[in-house]
């Protein structure tokens, strides 16, 4: 597995097969590349059969377009005329295409599987029918069978495409686009490259390889992939997931700033005067005040990483019609949480409020109203939290991470994870879990925070780490950071050397020359 691409390998009956699956980066379809190798001492004739079941929820009209080696399916016209719901998903055209000419195809599930059978022993393989399939399928599937002649030590490559389009013309255009093995290989390479670039904002190298894999690849990929699912699917009405469209983009904010910018303005435009949220412009949910803080956090992060201060003066009307700038939206969210004592009841919420206030102070030139409240929030007394060693009720994925990464089981990291992800606080969705874990590891363990002036670095490394390296990009500049522990006990704080020159404080100076800069940091 790698971001955007999965590959399976098999050697069976002296036939080596490799199947690579990817989502095309610029089309709404999934592509397969198949490679077969004959490792036996005989010539072989092989058949390869696909099976896909569209989630249509109704019967579909099917037609095979021989010229394009494509099968298209859509709801019957009489059903569309009688259905006035206007749901876009119901009007999609599903399609399946092949780089080879199919010798057989099937569109009806009952014909493929057979009565009293399953996919482990379908009736389809016991018949040799080549009659035309078409018309309406009550339980629709798409299945192609292609035949391949393999001489001794011979190889064969071919591919398939599965997808959905808004009309038949678009479906046929996509099928033509992936009608050759070369075009499918190019799309797979493009998918790999796009995801690699998207998850390249930060790279760490530590003594804990699992920690590195989580920060470098898995957590930003999972967050970005969930944003794709949220963005393409139906809006969720769970009020504790309303800000997922913002949270998901935080791990990739520096590599996808345009996505974050659009999401910030879209999220603000769906708010109402009384704090309700309209995910689809029709229904409303009552949003917990702390969820509004994600608008502040992500706006501050966007401005710090791009220096696009103009977005703060961008006018975004509320659902009720009242027009506010994005800055006013953010400050309204801060006041809501500051002056509503019931909105901050968990330690997780207090940490989020502190984080929002601090980040906002970095980007807002007139944040005096909120600067003084930061100390008050930090000193606010919350109910005692149960001892971490006794509770340890983290989501299953995090428990698994801790089992493979000794660093995540370190006391400081584990306590931070427990604060953000315990069942006493919401949200507990996989999206939020991935984003929170990433934030804890980057902002608290590595200690890296973007501000308008530059990067702040306050590492809090596990005691077992003697050193680590961090490579990050900030407004076009690349920082190669080497963090090491002092060889002797010292009461001094942290020493910072940038490009051979000592620097006071925790701020890495921003040069803005688009070059690479070396940073040496020694911690006590």
TANORBEL-V909582 format. One record per helix or strand of 3 or more residues. SS is the DSSP state (a for helix, b for strand). FROM is the first residue (numbers start at 1). LEN is the number of residues. If there is no record, write none. Layout:
BEGIN
((SS;FROM;LEN) (SS;FROM;LEN))
END
This chain:
BEGIN
((b;5;8) (b;15;9) (b;29;10) (b;44;6) (b;60;6) (a;66;3) (b;70;5) (a;77;6) (a;88;4) (b;93;6) (b;104;5) (a;109;5) (a;119;3) (a;123;4) (b;135;3) (b;140;11) (b;155;11) (a;168;10) (a;181;18) (b;202;4) (a;209;24) (a;239;3) (a;244;7) (a;257;13) (a;289;18) (a;309;5) (b;315;3) (b;323;3) (a;326;14) (a;341;3) (a;347;17) (a;368;11) (a;388;4) (a;396;9) (a;406;4) (a;411;11) (a;430;17) (b;448;3) (b;454;4) (b;467;8) (b;477;9) (b;495;4) (b;501;3) (b;507;3) (b;516;8))
END
